[in-house]
Amino acid sequence: MKRTIGFSLTNLKIWWKTSPLRYVYNIKDDLGRGRFCMLMSSVMAGLVGQLSGGLFYTSFLLMYGLDKSRIGILTFIPYITCLLNIFSPLILERFKKRKWILATSKLVYYFINIIGITLLPTLVTDPDQRLLWFVILVVAASSINQLFASGFSAWNANFLPDNVRVDYFNSASCINSAFTYIITLIVSAIGDALTGTPHELPMLTAIRYIAFTLAVLDCAIWLIPKEFPYAKTARTKISNIFTLPFKSKRFLGTILIAAAYTFALNLPNATLNAYVLEDVGISYTLCNGINATYFLFFFFFANMWKRLISKHYWFRAFAIVLILHAITYYAYSFVTADTVWLYVVIRFSQHVLGVATGTIMSSLPYINLPDEDRTNYLSFHAIVSNLAAFFSMMLGTVFTGFMGENIISVFGYPFSSTQILLFACAAAQCIVALFCVIFANALTPPEARVQKRTAK
């Protein structure tokens, strides 16, 4: 027995010495420590997002009388605050050190978004007034987040040079998913046991308070990493956010590709959770149980997608993945209460592809990011990305409100509003894939093209 254990430990040490993770998360190095803190923060933020958002958030709102259209409004309306990103450089570039400002702003955002929304329904009972105050709180929280979020991105860019980016995003997504969804699955089992009982609402409220506790830990983590000097070439002014990106054509094109995908993906998202819970009848446990397996797909498919990205580089690889992803959304539009099995098949298929799309989308802002004035470039990215999500979700919500409970028959098959939006999402992803192929050469950095030719 001792030999077996010793052999296992020896193999573990050998694996660790040769593993890229040793370099990626080397806490003895400033960059490695920064990436480790990014990882820990992503785990905390993932748990906060799952416990205070997603299905639990939708159920919380449904229990206070909000319908799908009103929930859709609360989902998309915060995205309009992305325009506040134009003030981010004006505020942040006045400070050589920003970590305390960024951590405090994040804590205030969490407090309003979690504690404020949790307490509101007990303080305001009129349905219309309640919706108004819900909107005010989510807009206030999102406004604070948008003012300071690009500061985190500009800081984190130092920790993500090109040689570690794929390994970081693959491993971070895997670890984040493992912790986030397994814990969420346990909570979901409790939630399903209490669904329909007098204890359901107290349970949903308690989950939100647990989420805020984790949010405080998330903010504390950001006091650890080292800050590097923020390179700057242009005088601080609001117009830089819109003028500088147009001087870097590759960065601009990359961000437009990312925004187009964001628009496509969010078409059904404002009402999808409500559709899955109410119309299809998916339980917390089934939905989050499938999500809990996501981290396993990194073990089986991360290297496959890494080889695909290495062979075709980011944009052609993205096009391939988008076509496959579109197929799953076409199939998703046929999911009903009678085809729950199809939902399961689709979600597992999307896990396979999600390993690639998550890594690529996380990397796109950094691929052609200039070394100077990064706050301006990343604020531009945040504005464009959030506007894409805002208009996409707004379009989906308006369409859902317009259709109501009506059904459209296509070749004898009934389609509700959310099903039609899923179909539209699939078509839009195919269009984005076409753009990726057309502009791949123009958007690929020259040094990457040289490395590709040398490798051949």
Beta strands, then each sheet from edge to edge (+ up, - down):
strand 1: 408-410
strand 2: 413-415
sheet 1: 1+ 2-
end
